[in-house]
Amino acid sequence: MTPLHTFAMAAAAFLQPLLIGLALVPLAKAAAGKLGLIDQPNLERKQHGAPMPRSGGIAIFIAFWGVLWLDYLLARSVLPSMDAIPDTMKALAGNLSLRLKPLMGLFLGSSIIFTLGLLDDRYSLPPLLRLLIQLFACVPLIATGIVLKVFLPAMLAVPITVLWVLLLTNSFNFLDNMNGLSSGIAIIICVVLGIISFLAREWYMVAMFAMFAGAIMAFWFFNFPKASIFLGDAGSTHLGFFLAALSILCTYYKEGVPTRLPILIPLITFGVPVFDMISVLWIRWRNGKPLMVGDTNHFSHRLVALGMTRTEAVLFIYVATLVVGLAAIPLRQLDAPHGIVLAIALCLIFLLLHWLERGSYRRNAPPPPPA
């Protein structure tokens, strides 16, 4: 496909769920009370001052999957007969049937995670039950071949795939602690992985990332900088699960690439959500707090403790995510010495972020008791 055709396809894929989502979000807000999806203020864990609908994930799920399946049907039945459509795009449409199996795996797994999130938003399910159902949601992925395979022994491919999906599913849930944070990071990651897919000439993946970004953007407009609706667990866990699964389907390494360092690209791209989750769990463990009970020790909260406003903290994390994501892309082409230097530099960025947050912790820690 030419760059112009790719841009047109990506733009169409982005705009459809965006426009549908903009219409759906107000409906999701109106339905939140009837569904019991209202987030009540809690000064120890949450900092919003009034009850807030947490039904934004419903709009994202319906906008994305509704548009995707409608486009799938149209591409299979209508698009091939349209004279104005370039032959390259008709060829892509003709090969869509080959993508049905992984699409069904993504849809079934996402549906399980989305339903689990809705139930958790409504009834506050216990952590162990949530984890078990998240494990079950990985089954459709594995059954349809969505498994990490690069340089992994067969016996490790499935367990590492499950760990990767669970890590990102929960990291985006952890990240959903300030207006626009989880959704904005998801959009940025869609952009980075969409660029990688474009460079790898994976046109279907470009369309998927553009479509998912459009659905999320529709919600983001209602959530940042001032929120009138929240994602809820149904939204945040769906973001993490779906991006984790899509990242498995991307191609980072091909024969002829100078090193195997490109396999680090997804880990680096998702570095900020993973960093936030690991650091929060470490702080909770160190302080003897329950690991799965929410608090205000997230990376964003620590930036606010340093003197940033909440909006500035979110924008800072946006930029950090974009910087490390874009900086990881050249690993696809660099030789070993240059690639290792770049990988080390990216790791040092997270070390700097850790030192920054340690300064915040020492500054705001209560004084020791008198001897």
GIQUIWO-V817036 format. One record per run of one state. SS is the DSSP state (H for helix, E for strand, L for the rest). FROM is the first residue (numbers start at 1). TO is the last residue. If there is no record, write none. Layout:
BEGIN
SS:FROM:TO ; SS:FROM:TO
END
This chain:
BEGIN
L:1:2 ; H:3:35 ; L:36:37 ; E:38:39 ; L:40:51 ; E:52:53 ; L:54:55 ; H:56:77 ; L:78:78 ; H:79:81 ; L:82:86 ; H:87:94 ; L:95:95 ; H:96:123 ; L:124:126 ; H:127:143 ; L:144:153 ; H:154:175 ; L:176:180 ; H:181:199 ; L:200:202 ; H:203:220 ; L:221:231 ; H:232:249 ; L:250:260 ; H:261:269 ; L:270:270 ; H:271:286 ; L:287:298 ; H:299:305 ; L:306:309 ; H:310:332 ; L:333:335 ; H:336:364 ; L:365:371
END
